[in-house]
Every structure is written in structure tokens, then in C-alpha cells.
Amino acid sequence: MSDSFDRAPDQTRPQRAPPSSQDKIPQQNSESAMAKPQVVVAPVLMSKLSANAPEFYPSGYSNYTESYEDGCEDYPTLSEYVQDFLNHLTEQPGSFETEIEQFAETLNGWVTTDDALQELVELIYQQATSIPNFSYMGARLCNYLSHHLTISPQSGNFRQLLLQRCRTEYEVKDQAAKGDEVTRKRFHAFVLFLGELYLNLEIKGTNGQVTRADILQVGLRELLNALFANPMDDNLICAVKLLKLTGSVLEDTWKEKGKTDMEEIIQRIENVVLDANCSRDVKQMLLKLVELRSSNWGRVHATSTYREATPENDPNYFMNEPTFYTSDGVPFTAADPDYQEKYQELLEREDFFPDYEENGTDLSGAGDPYLDDIDDEMDPEIEEAYEKFCLESERKRKQ
């Protein structure tokens, strides 16, 4: 008993066996064999992962692409197929260009009845007016389908049914603009979607020209009237967003037709700022909008060349002119009427080309043999060209 207990530690330590004739390593290679490191085999760990486990998708990832590539057979209804595609576009708007063609082809094989086309229009409309960031993408989608869906039932094609759906909401604009907060919020989403439709929905004429829908232009004008007639803060904010989005295009179109609708809208905005009980922040937004419109909606036209630009016809003529200061600290530029007088006074007061810096370094070049050899006179040809340049510049400034 005690003898076995004493031997127990020896049993736990491996004993090195003496070499014998039964060793498989040849004697002549014994040195090389001893030089090789012993390979330690790690224990094999059994994985709990299964090849039959369901495929993993990160949070928020849409597996629409995989289902889409398999075809629409995986979707039991048109509604589920379209809604999945709309959600996919909402999450990944960059996929529009690569997937819209296949989506339209699939719809052409599926949307074959009036009811199916009506359902398609309603699904897109609801997505565009309920998801804040989908109005632009929804308008692009509507424009593409209006040109690529082949079905054209007696009830109307895709574009006609879409405009009919918008008209349903348009007809209750006055009630919606003065409704409760939820009603107004839904109305504002419709207004901005209609603005995106006006910019993106293209109508091709018989001779191939592309125009915008005039009916939408008229509708936007009336929607603005409804918003300004009920000058609550959220209504006014919606009007500002709509005008920032479509103002330049609307004004250009109205001007081509000889209309002054934008002048009337700006006058109405100014009246709201003076009379309405809206918040200070909203009034600032309205004033900024008026300022934006006065600058041609932030557009810079480069139609006129530099030769034609004058202070009278180019508001940016003096934009890059330097700013100077009088002895009293009053700033002035070349746009000031008495610029020449102030600038001459500045030249007399300041010595812009001193011969010495404050530390005493001579900048005149006196005593420098290289600089002394330089002739101060211009070459006759260069001098003549310089005089012509000065005369031409002065003539342009006086025009």
C-alpha cells in the first residue's frame, strides 16, 4: 500500500526508454533526427456550427436581392413583391439604376389587370408619402414605370392613374391645411411628393420633345395658396420647402408664359411676415427664401462673357474686388461711387513699397551688382502692349 503510494509520482512522470535494437530510427541518421524539433499535435476541437444552419443576415439587411434573383415566384402576391422592392430602395437607393429594369420587366409579366395596376399605384403612393426620404425616389420610380409599363387598360395607364390618385388628395387641400397635426403632416408629405413629381415626371410629346405636366404646375400653385391661407408654422415651413425645391423651375415656366405668379407669391410671403402670428424662426426662413429668390434662386448664369460684363448688368462684377479701409476704418470697394477719391487718399497715406524693412534689411537692391545691371526701361514692344492693355481696361471700366 505504502509502496504503491511511493511509486505514484514516478508513474506521473514519463520515463525515457533506453535505446534498443528495436528502434526504427537508423543509427546513421541519429544526429539529424535529434536535430529535428518534435511536432506537437494540438487536440482537435469539435465545432458546434452546422452546415444546415439558417443563413445569417446582419441587422437591417434586406435579402431582397437574393429573392429577386430567384424571380417573383417566391412571392405569393403582387403586393408583397412590390412592397419588398420599395423597402429595398428605401434602404439602398443606389441600387435603383441597376435593378429598376428587371423590376419593370417583372411587373409587365404580373400586372395584367386594372386592379393590379391600381394596387401598384397605391403601393408606390403610400410609400412616397409615408416615408420622409422616399418622395424623390418615388417620383423617379413613377417616371420610369410611366414609360416602361406596357399595360394600358381602359381605366388609364400608369401615369393617368397616378395623377388621379394625387387628385383625390388635392381636392381636400383646404380642409387638410387647417386640420389637426396628423392631417397636416400627411398633407405636407403629399405636397412635397407632388413637387418631386413635377420635377421628375417626364411627358414625351408626339414629335419627341420632353415636357413637364402642366396640371402639376397648376396644382402646386393652388397648394401654395392653401398653405399661405392657413399660416401655421408647419404649413409655412412646408411652403418654404416646396419653393426651395421647385421655385426656380416654376418661375422660369411662368415667365415663359408671361405670368407673374412668383411675384404674387413673394408679395404674399412678405405680408405673412408682417401680419401673421408665426414664430420668429419661421419668419426668418421666409425672409431667407425671399433673399434666395432675389439672387435668382442661387443660380449663376455664365451666358455673358467678361467683355460684356459691366457693373450695371452683372451683379457679381465687384464680387472679387479687394476691400480697403479709410483712415476712419470705413471699408470701401471698387463698387463705391467715390472709390477713386478714397483709393488715392489711401495711396498718399500709406507707403506700400518701403525700401527698408523694420529690421533694417535693404530691399532697394542698392549695391547689388546683379540688380544694378538691370535696365529699368521696358522693351518698346512690351511697353506698347502694356499701354494698350491699360487703355482697354480703363475703357471697359467706364462702359
Disulfide bonds with the S-S distance in Angstrom:
none
